[in-house]
Amino acid sequence: MAGRGVAGGRPWGPIRPENTQAGRLAEFLRARVDESGKTLAVLAGEVNFSKSQVSTYLAGKVPPHAFVSALVRATVPPQLRERRQEEAAGLLRDAVHPPRTAGTVPGPRTAHGGADLTAAQARQIETYDRLTRSLEQQGELRQAADNSAKLIMVLLGMIYRLRERVTALTTERDRLREGPDATRAVAVDERLNRALAQQAKAEEELERADAKKRQAEALSSRLQERIDELTDELDRLRGPGAPAGGALAVPAAPAGGPRAGAQGVPRDPEGDDIDAVLARVSAVNDTDDDTIARISTETGLGAAPPGAVPDNAATATANGHDAEDGRSLEQLRAAAKEAEEQGDAAATAAAYGALVRASTRLLGPTYPDTLASRYDHAYWTGESGDAAATRDLYTGILRDETTTLGPDHPETLDTRYALAEWTGRAGHRDAARDLHAALIADRVRVQGPDHPDTLRTRHAHADWTGRAGDAAAARDLHAALVTDRARVLGPDAPDTLDTRHDHAHWAGKAGEAGPARDLYAALLTDLERLHGPDAPDTLAARHDHAHWTGQAGDADTARDLHADLVADCAGVHGADHPATLKARRDHADWTGEAGDADAARDLYAGLIGDRARVDGPDHPLTLKTRHEHAHWTGEAGDAARARDLYADLITDRRRVRGADHPSTLDARHDHAYWVGELGEARAARDLFAELVADRERVQGAEHPATMNARHNHAHHTASAGDPATARELYVRLVRDRERVLGADAPDTLFSRTGLAHQTGETGDAAAARDLYARLAVDCSRVLGADDVETLNAHRELARWTGEAGDPVAARDLFAGLVARYERWLGVDDPETLAARSGLARWTGRCGDPSRARELCDALLPDLERILEPDDPATLDTRHDQAHFTGEAGLPEAARALFEALVPELTRLVGADHRRTLWSRHKLARWTGRSGRPATAHALYSDLLADHTRVLGPDHPDTLTSLREHAYWGGKAGL
């Protein structure tokens, strides 16, 4: 069952023991149940006895030893269990072998037939006791029927008066609506709605009272048959001539007066008085419910005559068949359990739905068994994937439990917990957080701050606080909870360990990757000590420890930890287990993050087949694996293949998840990115423009993914040759990110970088310099003086300082930056190499091309060794090397270097990529300067056509080609 972790229900009914010792045992067992805080429904599942059996044994019937032992195990803490088992065993022995009373002690044995006489007397006494109990039960049933008859009369009169009241209030409301006093009309409308609700409640109670009257009369009639049988048996045992009025005479049936709750019902027609009457009526109905259910259970007789509506679980189980479904509640419940055991959430939800409908018709919506079935139906509806419907179902349950059980009842509180959880799962994370916060206060007041359910709710509140976006608060809430759970439950308790796990998780999410890694390392030590290295919880913690090790900057170790984890998960769970497949995914990812994109691509390629076989080709995890495979294919240098893989993935995601699903939009984002990486700037710009519009429509203008798409749209707008438009796009994006995320958010700083760069590209180098100067200060304040983003901001500041007309200052800034990069990142870090490239470039622009050429010559081997010869940074430095070779007075050597570079660029990034076109421009220029103007003119002729086709006739690069083409044509006399 979905489980209700807290006890509840109406107060205990009276104990009617088989003997005095059985009564003491029942009192003892009830006390254990009260201490445990568990419902009878929960206990029934734990002790493997039905709920009706549990109720019967706790009402005084002598239970078997297995029941007593199981109940003590289920209700008593381990440290007290052995002592309670001994106490229970002693009470059970006394109940099974009670001391004989004076009336049953046999007289002295006679010389002949004494044993037979003793046995006969014992049978008479037993029969007499049974007869007496049956007559008492019949008296209670007649009283219940009498109560119901009186309630029927009261309710019929009340319903008649309520109908008159509804008619009068409707007339008054309509009259006031037509007049000037609208305020009074609203008040009358509220009274009318209340009267309608009272009428519905009265009709519901009338139906219950009528059904109960028929139940009580039917059960009393069947009990009379048993009384007649027992009377005849007692007469037979007495033998002929026995006095009718002797010591064992048939007892008179108890007269029994009317119950106090059914008399003196006020008949005040006003709303408050009607509510009071309805509350008393409901209480009487509830009390008689218990009476009929208890007697039906005690006697083993069904209560419902043909066509009657049973109103208690015992009779509904025994005889009640739903008129619409045709199956008894027991059969419907068994069908739901069977579906549950088979693990089919949708089938289980449907089975519990059928049970709820039948139970509601037979027992009413607020009967305890109906509420339990409604709870299970809600749970399995959620497990089948409909969180919103589950939330709404729990809302209805909570309303009825609050009315029936009270707002502070443990089951009501437990339903509030479930409602909060499914509210969050339905997508309302803030609401889930707030619901749990309110529940914590009530649990502390009702159950105490150290109650397990209070601590459980604090855990859930901390989690939803994090999921609502406040990871730091979630971290702190879990940290406090770790302390309290360790104090209350012990440091090695499972709940304490779970909270430590989540504390580490939210520490990482709050940006503290190093502390998260260390918290997981400490947790792993304890999990391995308590459960062993291969326990599921240990493996899960190892996975998170590996993840945060990588996030803390150690991708190599994260890769190796995941590699070990893959082998262990496969050994423990099997190769196809979700945990094994997840470990393989993360191993592939951290392999890529460690710098081996080729291996990451291949690992993901192998995982795709296994995901498709295990989960299916259209499963979200299979599609996610294909997404990552495409990513690492691009990172491995095959941008065209990555583009095509994403194009195929988009088609499948649209078919499986829909065009507007976030995963489909994510695939479109990455497809557009790799289109841009292939040099197709205008195509990428247009793809991102379409994506921005769809993300704004589906996710909203302020969604992080929408803003990321806007950033990329601006970037590729610039790459397509329109820096002015790109700058305007960045201006709006920076403004929106500052408003939504804050001025110091990393994404805001990133977009400010784009704004500063495009400001420079539009020709305003001084403004770009100033923007980068402010950005460098803010990055230093927010991220730290030696954070890589801070260093990069200073690097761009150096560049645009040079572009603004101060190449010497630019060179000096780069010289200082190289030292800082080498100190904080190392001499072989790509960012350090980029700073060395900037130093070489601005050294040349300061008028020292020979020194710039030497710096490029020294830098190139390091770039080829660390980044490979085909890396863009390597190719850029080859470009600068060729350029400064020419500027140093070696035009023929410069031409030869550019002649070798252009085919490489064409192969790697395409003939139409801007890098390729710019190097063709330099090749043509140095060809002319090396004394070949006609060849230069021909090269510029081809380049002008390509510039016009790719960038448009008005692009600055196109205009430069046009001027150079004319210049070298003139030099060649053409």
Secondary structure, DSSP 4 states (H G I P E B T S, - for coil): -----S--SSPP-----SSHHHHHHHHHHHHHHHHHT--HHHHHHHHTS-HHHHHHHTTTPPPPHHHHHHHHHHHS-HHHHHHHHHHHHHHHHHHHSPPPPGGGS--PPPSSSHHHHHHHHHHHHHHHHHHHHHHHHHHHHHHHHHHHHHHHHHHHHHHHHHHHHHHHHHHHHHHHHHSS-HHHHHHHHHHHHHHHHHHHHHHHHHHHHHHHHHHHHHHHHHHHHHHHHHHHHHHHHH-TT--TTSTTPPPPPP--PPPGGGS------SHHHHHHHHHHHHHHHHHHHHHHHHHHHHH----PPTT----SHHHHHHT-B-TTT-SBHHHHHHHHHHHHHHT-HHHHHHHHHHHHHHHHHHH-TTSHHHHHHHHHHHHHHHHTT-HHHHHHHHHHHHHHHHHHT-TTSHHHHHHHHHHHHHHHHTT-HHHHHHHHHHHHHHHHHHH-TTSHHHHHHHHHHHHHHHHTT-HHHHHHHHHHHHHHHHHHH-TTSHHHHHHHHHHHHHHHHTT-HHHHHHHHHHHHHHHHHHH-TTSHHHHHHHHHHHHHHHHTT-HHHHHHHHHHHHHHHHHHH-TTSHHHHHHHHHHHHHHHHTT-HHHHHHHHHHHHHHHHHHH-TTSHHHHHHHHHHHHHHHHTT-HHHHHHHHHHHHHHHHHHH-TTSHHHHHHHHHHHHHHHHTT-HHHHHHHHHHHHHHHHHHT-TTSHHHHHHHHHHHHHHHHTT-HHHHHHHHHHHHHHHHHHT-TTSHHHHHHHHHHHHHHHHTT-HHHHHHHHHHHHHHHHHHH-TTSHHHHHHHHHHHHHHHHTT-HHHHHHHHHHHHHHHHHHT-TTSHHHHHHHHHHHHHHHHTT-HHHHHHHHHHHHHHHHHHT-TTSHHHHHHHHHHHHHHHHTT-HHHHHHHHHHHHHHHHHHH-TTSHHHHHHHHHHHHHHHHTT-HHHHHHHHHHHHHHHHHHH-TTSHHHHHHHHHHHHHHHHTT-
